[in-house]
Amino acid sequence: MLHESGDYGELDTGNTILAFSAFELMQRLGKTPKQADAGAPSFEIAFETDDVEAGVNRAIKAGAKLISKPSKMDWGQTIAYVSDENGFLIEICTPIG
């Protein structure tokens, strides 16, 4: 669900609903959000995919910046990192085997 204002949305994962608020909405609600910094993140959100490279390319085409290219981890998972236009760190990864 995306509110008509574009500053609030929800993603229903089936078991959990993730809610997202725009930075400006948080300010209007009296919160004091800090600008995100992918170099010093306070959290990350991860999206699983079977094709990490395609996911990274799609994210970059949508405006994300590449932080680290896809690489295979010792435990078998492939991961990459991008940051969105607000500076939030996003992991794009294969499922853990």
N, C-alpha and C positions, 0 to 999 in steps of 0.2 A: 504494500500500500504506500502510495506517495501522496501526501497532502497537496492540495491544489497550489499552495504557496511555494512548494518545492523545498521548504526548509525543514520538513519532518517526514520520515519514512519508516516503514517497518518491513522486515524481511522474515517471512514465515518459513522456517526450516523443516517444519513437520513436528519437531519436538520442542523447539525453542523459537521465540520471536525475538529478533534483534531489532532494536529501535535506534534510529540515527537522527540526531538533531544538528542543524546547521550551526556554525559558529555564531552567526548573527542572532539566531533564535535563542541560544544560550545566554547571550548578552542581554537580550530583551527580557529574559526571565530572571534577571538579576544575578546570574552566575558570573564567575570571573574565569572563563576558560583561557588557557594559555595556548599560544600558537604551537602547533606540532613541529617537531624537529626529527626527521628520520635519522639523523646522526646521533641523537640522544633520545630515543623513543621511550615513552612511558608505558606503551603497550604496542602490540602488533595484532593484526587480524590476518588470519591465514585462509586461503581458498584452495581447496583440493581440486586437482584436475589430472587426467591421465596424460596431458600434453602441456607440460610447463612452458616450453618455448612458445607455443601458440598463445598461451595465456599471457605471457609477458608481452608478446608482440601486440596482442589486443589491448592490453593495459596502456602500452606506450602510445598506440594510435588514439586512445581516448584521453591522452594528456599526462599520463604517469611518467615519472623519470626513473630510469634504471639505476638501481643501487648495487645489485650484484647479479651477474649472469647466472643462468641455471647451472647447477653443479650437483654431482651425485655425492651423497653423504655416505660415510662408512656403514651406516645402518641400512642402506639401500634406497633411501628416499632421495628424490631430486627436488631441490629447492632453489628459488630465486627470490630476490627482493626488489620491489619498486616503491616509490613514494607517490602518493596522489597529489593533486594540485594544492592541497592544504598542508602537505608535509607529513602525512601519516604514513607509517611504515606498513607495507602489505607484503606478506609472504605468499608466494604462489608455489604450490608443492604437489607432489604426488602423494597418494595415501601412504600411510606407514604400513609396510608389508606385513 
